[in-house]
Each structure stands twice: as structure tokens, then as C-alpha cells.
Amino acid sequence: MIKSIEVYLITDGNGKDAVEFYKEALNAEILSLTFFKDKIPNCPKENEDLVLNAQLKIGNNRIMISDENPDFKYKHGYNMTSCIIVDNAVEAKNIYDKLSVDARKIHMPLQETFWSVAYANFEDKFGMMWQISTEI
């Protein structure tokens, strides 16, 4: 079952500043804030303080923020995605199989990650950016 569809913001190395900005501007509560150094083994020193994932609660809504992976070039137009949160891997696969038909680009096919049992990131056939994440 789909739990929610949320906005995911990708920042250009200034994720910490963005978290504080949106916290103040939107009267948000920081639910979690994880840096690259917290989860990535042998993280290069220059990437340690990049935001891997931040979650902010705004009323009954949540936005997520992360810095662009330093292995990729930051690109405007790819800096905001819709993230479909589901409660099981079967539903994630079902949605992925349908939404990714004729996809323009699959950035990460549906797979298990350290933060989700089933996660994907792709651009659908209309050029819309999607993430699917399973929260159990």
C-alpha cells in the first residue's frame, strides 16, 4: 500500500544550510539528519559533512533532503523528485514495473539498499523524476 508521496530535494553540496533554511522557513521539525560520514565506509574527508538524508516534518507532511552524490554532476531539473513511500517490497516492485515502462533513464533500478528493502530512482517516459522507497 502507498503510505505517502513526498517531495525529495537534492542540493548542491549545501544540504546542511538547506535543512536549516527549510526548518525555519516552513516551521519544520527535523526528524532525522544523516551525513555521508555516518553511513559510508571510508568516506572521503571532503564529503563527510554532505547530507545523505534529512527528513523534515511540516504539519502532517514530510520533505526529504540530500546532497547530490559527488560522483555525479549536480543538474537543475533533477533536483526535485517525487518519492513514493510504500510499506512492502511487493508493492514497490508493482509500482516500479508500471511507472518505469519506457523510462527515459533508470538511475537506480529497484534494489535493496541500506536504507530500504526496495528502492529505485528513475525518470519516467514523461521526464518526471521518481523515487520509490519501502519503509517497513
VEXDOGU-339819 format. One line per 4 residues: number of its first residue (from 1); their letters; for each residue x negated, y, z of N, C-alpha, C. Coordinates in nm, 4 decimals. Layout:
NUM	a	X Y Z X Y Z X Y Z | ...
END
This chain:
1	miks	-0.0839 -0.1181 0.0000 0.0000 0.0000 0.0000 -0.0885 0.1247 0.0000 | -0.0499 0.2234 -0.0760 -0.1232 0.3503 -0.0758 -0.0923 0.4222 0.0542 | -0.1997 0.4568 0.1280 -0.1850 0.5297 0.2535 -0.1761 0.6799 0.2284 | -0.2563 0.7283 0.1329 -0.2558 0.8712 0.1024 -0.3346 0.8967 -0.0249
5	ievy	-0.3165 1.0153 -0.0806 -0.4002 1.0652 -0.1890 -0.4570 1.1964 -0.1383 | -0.5896 1.2034 -0.1350 -0.6579 1.3153 -0.0711 -0.7556 1.3821 -0.1661 | -0.7925 1.5040 -0.1346 -0.8902 1.5790 -0.2121 -1.0299 1.5467 -0.1604 | -1.1219 1.5224 -0.2538 -1.2619 1.4962 -0.2195 -1.3462 1.6014 -0.2895
9	litd	-1.4183 1.6817 -0.2114 -1.5013 1.7893 -0.2646 -1.6472 1.7456 -0.2680 | -1.7138 1.7691 -0.3797 -1.8555 1.7365 -0.3947 -1.9311 1.8692 -0.3996 | -2.0285 1.8843 -0.3111 -2.1038 2.0094 -0.3021 -2.2450 1.9924 -0.3585 | -2.3087 2.1036 -0.3832 -2.4390 2.1072 -0.4496 -2.5527 2.1279 -0.3494
13	gngk	-2.5639 2.0356 -0.2529 -2.6712 2.0443 -0.1538 -2.6392 2.1350 -0.0365 | -2.5217 2.1934 -0.0351 -2.4840 2.2846 0.0727 -2.3612 2.2332 0.1487 | -2.3536 2.1024 0.1635 -2.2394 2.0393 0.2285 -2.2171 2.0829 0.3716 | -2.3273 2.0992 0.4475 -2.3120 2.1433 0.5878 -2.2433 2.2788 0.5936
17	dave	-2.2841 2.3699 0.5058 -2.2216 2.5028 0.5014 -2.0748 2.4923 0.4602 | -2.0446 2.4042 0.3644 -1.9069 2.3865 0.3184 -1.8187 2.3322 0.4302 | -1.8701 2.2379 0.5084 -1.7924 2.1825 0.6191 -1.7541 2.2940 0.7158 | -1.8502 2.3757 0.7528 -1.8227 2.4862 0.8451 -1.7277 2.5883 0.7847
21	fyke	-1.7477 2.6197 0.6566 -1.6620 2.7168 0.5884 -1.5160 2.6700 0.5874 | -1.4926 2.5457 0.5436 -1.3555 2.4956 0.5356 -1.2954 2.4718 0.6739 | -1.3789 2.4386 0.7699 -1.3304 2.4245 0.9083 -1.2699 2.5567 0.9547 | -1.3431 2.6650 0.9325 -1.2960 2.7963 0.9756 -1.1825 2.8486 0.8876
25	alna	-1.1998 2.8408 0.7560 -1.1019 2.8978 0.6634 -0.9666 2.8281 0.6705 | -0.9675 2.6971 0.6965 -0.8440 2.6200 0.6948 -0.8018 2.5733 0.8334 | -0.8702 2.6251 0.9368 -0.8419 2.5858 1.0744 -0.8404 2.4329 1.0881 | -0.9448 2.3718 1.0341 -0.9536 2.2260 1.0282 -1.0286 2.1704 1.1483
29	eils	-1.0011 2.0452 1.1761 -1.0734 1.9706 1.2791 -1.1683 1.8746 1.2075 | -1.2956 1.8751 1.2467 -1.3911 1.7809 1.1883 -1.3688 1.6449 1.2532 | -1.3245 1.5484 1.1731 -1.3016 1.4127 1.2224 -1.4308 1.3325 1.2248 | -1.5148 1.3529 1.1225 -1.6435 1.2844 1.1164 -1.7374 1.3628 1.0262
33	ltff	-1.8663 1.3470 1.0523 -1.9697 1.4127 0.9733 -2.0916 1.3217 0.9727 | -2.1219 1.2631 0.8569 -2.2325 1.1692 0.8428 -2.3313 1.2245 0.7416 | -2.4578 1.2236 0.7774 -2.5634 1.2724 0.6896 -2.6335 1.1549 0.6212 | -2.7034 1.1842 0.5118 -2.7763 1.0797 0.4404 -2.8675 1.0033 0.5360
37	kdki	-2.9363 1.0749 0.6257 -3.0315 1.0110 0.7169 -2.9638 0.9119 0.8109 | -2.8324 0.9269 0.8321 -2.7600 0.8388 0.9239 -2.7333 0.7009 0.8658 | -2.7260 0.6895 0.7349 -2.6838 0.5633 0.6725 -2.7782 0.5096 0.5657 | -2.8666 0.5928 0.5132 -2.9516 0.5489 0.4029 -3.0909 0.5148 0.4566
41	pncp	-3.1287 0.3871 0.4505 -3.2619 0.3479 0.4979 -3.3713 0.4168 0.4160 | -3.4780 0.4546 0.4820 -3.5922 0.5206 0.4171 -3.5514 0.6446 0.3386 | -3.4574 0.7183 0.3939 -3.4077 0.8401 0.3295 -3.5231 0.9401 0.3155 | -3.5454 0.9937 0.1938 -3.6490 1.0956 0.1780 -3.6208 1.2171 0.2673
45	kene	-3.7249 1.2733 0.3215 -3.7136 1.3861 0.4150 -3.6268 1.4989 0.3583 | -3.6437 1.5296 0.2294 -3.5701 1.6414 0.1697 -3.4194 1.6135 0.1568 | -3.3784 1.4883 0.1746 -3.2362 1.4535 0.1634 -3.1702 1.4259 0.2979 | -3.2463 1.4264 0.4050 -3.1967 1.3851 0.5359 -3.0706 1.4589 0.5800
49	dlvl	-3.0643 1.5900 0.5560 -2.9520 1.6696 0.6050 -2.8422 1.6922 0.5017 | -2.8481 1.6178 0.3914 -2.7371 1.6239 0.2965 -2.6185 1.5500 0.3563 | -2.4989 1.5988 0.3276 -2.3772 1.5375 0.3811 -2.3414 1.4159 0.2955 | -2.3388 1.3000 0.3595 -2.2955 1.1775 0.2925 -2.1434 1.1723 0.2893
53	naql	-2.0809 1.2076 0.4014 -1.9350 1.2131 0.4074 -1.8928 1.2934 0.5294 | -1.8041 1.3862 0.5061 -1.7390 1.4598 0.6147 -1.5893 1.4473 0.5931 | -1.5167 1.4367 0.7031 -1.3716 1.4292 0.6950 -1.3136 1.5368 0.7854 | -1.2285 1.6207 0.7265 -1.1660 1.7300 0.7992 -1.0152 1.7126 0.7985
57	kign	-0.9554 1.7286 0.9140 -0.8100 1.7182 0.9271 -0.7516 1.8588 0.9212 | -0.6542 1.8753 0.8328 -0.5857 2.0024 0.8166 -0.4367 1.9716 0.8276 | -0.3787 1.9997 0.9421 -0.2396 1.9601 0.9663 -0.2304 1.8086 0.9619 | -0.1431 1.7569 0.8759 -0.1315 1.6120 0.8574 -0.2114 1.5633 0.7373
61	nrim	-0.2977 1.6478 0.6844 -0.3760 1.6149 0.5655 -0.5231 1.6009 0.5999 | -0.5969 1.5408 0.5075 -0.7407 1.5252 0.5255 -0.8091 1.5599 0.3938 | -0.9203 1.6338 0.4034 -1.0085 1.6509 0.2882 -1.1416 1.5889 0.3255 | -1.2119 1.5429 0.2240 -1.3437 1.4859 0.2444 -1.4441 1.5659 0.1636
65	isde	-1.5664 1.5703 0.2139 -1.6731 1.6482 0.1507 -1.8000 1.5645 0.1512 | -1.8747 1.5708 0.0418 -2.0094 1.5144 0.0407 -2.0952 1.5926 -0.0567 | -2.2255 1.5913 -0.0312 -2.3192 1.6493 -0.1262 -2.3370 1.5534 -0.2426 | -2.3614 1.6080 -0.3604 -2.3899 1.5244 -0.4771 -2.5132 1.4399 -0.4492
69	npdf	-2.5093 1.3175 -0.4942 -2.6255 1.2291 -0.4837 -2.7433 1.2964 -0.5551 | -2.8577 1.3104 -0.4885 -2.9714 1.3789 -0.5503 -3.0236 1.3101 -0.6769 | -2.9847 1.1852 -0.7003 -3.0253 1.1151 -0.8218 -2.9452 1.1605 -0.9438 | -2.8402 1.2397 -0.9210 -2.7555 1.2881 -1.0290 -2.7565 1.4406 -1.0296
73	kykh	-2.7362 1.4964 -1.1469 -2.7281 1.6422 -1.1589 -2.5874 1.6870 -1.1179 | -2.5811 1.7876 -1.0328 -2.4519 1.8451 -0.9929 -2.3862 1.9041 -1.1157 | -2.2574 1.8772 -1.1329 -2.1883 1.9228 -1.2522 -2.0510 1.9774 -1.2145 | -2.0300 2.1063 -1.2457 -1.8971 2.1654 -1.2234 -1.7947 2.0894 -1.3061
77	gynm	-1.6772 2.0732 -1.2502 -1.5736 1.9958 -1.3152 -1.5699 1.8531 -1.2615 | -1.6821 1.8103 -1.2053 -1.6899 1.6798 -1.1416 -1.6989 1.6970 -0.9902 | -1.6762 1.8175 -0.9426 -1.6975 1.8459 -0.8008 -1.5703 1.8363 -0.7165 | -1.4599 1.7982 -0.7764 -1.3377 1.7753 -0.7003 -1.2668 1.6542 -0.7609
81	tsci	-1.2374 1.5574 -0.6758 -1.1684 1.4378 -0.7229 -1.0486 1.4102 -0.6332 | -0.9593 1.3296 -0.6843 -0.8506 1.2781 -0.6019 -0.8934 1.1408 -0.5529 | -0.8754 1.1187 -0.4254 -0.9158 0.9929 -0.3634 -0.7905 0.9198 -0.3156 | -0.7687 0.8018 -0.3711 -0.6548 0.7198 -0.3315 -0.7016 0.6290 -0.2180
85	ivdn	-0.6389 0.6422 -0.1038 -0.6728 0.5610 0.0133 -0.5702 0.4489 0.0228 | -0.6189 0.3252 0.0229 -0.5307 0.2090 0.0354 -0.5692 0.1293 0.1587 | -0.4830 0.0349 0.1963 -0.5077 -0.0403 0.3189 -0.5546 -0.1841 0.2957 | -0.5769 -0.2217 0.1678 -0.6304 -0.3558 0.1429 -0.6966 -0.3621 0.0058
89	avea	-0.7890 -0.4559 -0.0085 -0.8685 -0.4687 -0.1309 -0.7850 -0.5131 -0.2508 | -0.6814 -0.5912 -0.2283 -0.5955 -0.6368 -0.3382 -0.5263 -0.5165 -0.4033 | -0.4748 -0.4259 -0.3210 -0.4098 -0.3055 -0.3735 -0.5117 -0.2173 -0.4456 | -0.6323 -0.2069 -0.3909 -0.7374 -0.1286 -0.4562 -0.7650 -0.1832 -0.5958
93	kniy	-0.7771 -0.3144 -0.6071 -0.8034 -0.3770 -0.7376 -0.6872 -0.3546 -0.8330 | -0.5656 -0.3680 -0.7848 -0.4479 -0.3469 -0.8680 -0.4460 -0.2055 -0.9260 | -0.4678 -0.1073 -0.8420 -0.4685 0.0325 -0.8876 -0.5861 0.0581 -0.9812 | -0.7037 0.0088 -0.9438 -0.8233 0.0266 -1.0275 -0.8011 -0.0329 -1.1671
97	dkls	-0.7485 -0.1540 -1.1726 -0.7258 -0.2206 -1.3016 -0.6328 -0.1396 -1.3908 | -0.5373 -0.0722 -1.3336 -0.4417 0.0066 -1.4119 -0.4966 0.1446 -1.4480 | -0.5524 0.2150 -1.3484 -0.6000 0.3524 -1.3727 -0.7251 0.3584 -1.4594 | -0.8056 0.2541 -1.4589 -0.9322 0.2586 -1.5326 -0.9203 0.2075 -1.6767
101	vdar	-0.7992 0.1712 -1.7206 -0.7804 0.1289 -1.8595 -0.8215 0.2447 -1.9510 | -0.9078 0.2165 -2.0461 -0.9584 0.3162 -2.1415 -1.0280 0.4333 -2.0728 | -1.0872 0.4083 -1.9568 -1.1561 0.5142 -1.8816 -1.2652 0.5776 -1.9670 | -1.2812 0.7085 -1.9512 -1.3894 0.7790 -2.0209 -1.5255 0.7386 -1.9650
105	kihm	-1.5291 0.7195 -1.8312 -1.6561 0.6823 -1.7686 -1.6288 0.6176 -1.6338 | -1.6955 0.5061 -1.6085 -1.6910 0.4397 -1.4788 -1.8216 0.4756 -1.4081 | -1.8124 0.5569 -1.3049 -1.9322 0.5954 -1.2301 -1.9725 0.4847 -1.1334 | -1.8746 0.4207 -1.0724 -1.8991 0.3064 -0.9846 -1.7784 0.2139 -0.9958
109	plqe	-1.7990 0.0948 -1.0532 -1.6863 0.0014 -1.0616 -1.6427 -0.0432 -0.9227 | -1.5236 -0.0968 -0.9141 -1.4706 -0.1418 -0.7853 -1.5665 -0.2426 -0.7233 | -1.6087 -0.2131 -0.6004 -1.7055 -0.2979 -0.5311 -1.7041 -0.2691 -0.3819 | -1.7644 -0.3587 -0.3069 -1.7798 -0.3380 -0.1630 -1.8978 -0.2450 -0.1390
113	tfws	-1.8794 -0.1511 -0.0459 -1.9861 -0.0597 -0.0046 -1.9952 -0.0647 0.1472 | -2.0893 0.0065 0.2038 -2.0990 0.0057 0.3494 -1.9865 0.0846 0.4157 | -1.9111 0.1632 0.3375 -1.8010 0.2390 0.3973 -1.6627 0.1860 0.3561 | -1.6580 0.0931 0.2628 -1.5286 0.0450 0.2148 -1.5423 -0.0962 0.1589
117	vaya	-1.4434 -0.1803 0.1858 -1.4468 -0.3163 0.1305 -1.4157 -0.3172 -0.0193 | -1.3544 -0.2100 -0.0692 -1.3264 -0.1984 -0.2119 -1.3240 -0.0505 -0.2481 | -1.4268 -0.0056 -0.3226 -1.4418 0.1358 -0.3575 -1.4739 0.1468 -0.5061 | -1.4207 0.2504 -0.5704 -1.4519 0.2791 -0.7106 -1.4510 0.4299 -0.7331
121	nfed	-1.5215 0.4734 -0.8374 -1.5299 0.6140 -0.8735 -1.5353 0.6191 -1.0264 | -1.4398 0.6895 -1.0883 -1.4348 0.6887 -1.2340 -1.3551 0.8073 -1.2876 | -1.3711 0.8288 -1.4182 -1.2980 0.9321 -1.4918 -1.1986 0.8599 -1.5824 | -1.0702 0.8846 -1.5616 -0.9697 0.8121 -1.6395 -0.9653 0.8616 -1.7844
125	kfgm	-0.8773 0.8031 -1.8635 -0.8723 0.8352 -2.0062 -0.8305 0.9790 -2.0341 | -0.7751 1.0480 -1.9330 -0.7370 1.1882 -1.9497 -0.8429 1.2841 -1.8958 | -0.9549 1.2292 -1.8460 -1.0618 1.3118 -1.7923 -1.0448 1.3466 -1.6458 | -0.9488 1.2838 -1.5764 -0.9270 1.3078 -1.4346 -1.0210 1.2200 -1.3524
129	mwqi	-1.0809 1.2811 -1.2511 -1.1734 1.2096 -1.1634 -1.0964 1.1443 -1.0501 | -1.1241 1.0146 -1.0276 -1.0572 0.9375 -0.9224 -1.1591 0.8612 -0.8396 | -1.1281 0.8489 -0.7131 -1.1959 0.7559 -0.6238 -1.0866 0.6694 -0.5636 | -1.1185 0.5437 -0.5443 -1.0300 0.4531 -0.4712 -1.1109 0.4032 -0.3525
133	stei	-1.0542 0.4113 -0.2353 -1.1246 0.3673 -0.1148 -1.0288 0.2888 -0.0256 | -1.0793 0.1797 0.0271 -0.9985 0.0933 0.1128 -1.0367 0.1172 0.2573 | -0.9389 0.1556 0.3379 -0.9583 0.1756 0.4818 -0.8753 0.0707 0.5546 | -0.9434 -0.0171 0.6217 -0.8730 -0.1248 0.6929 -0.8744 -0.0949 0.8422
END
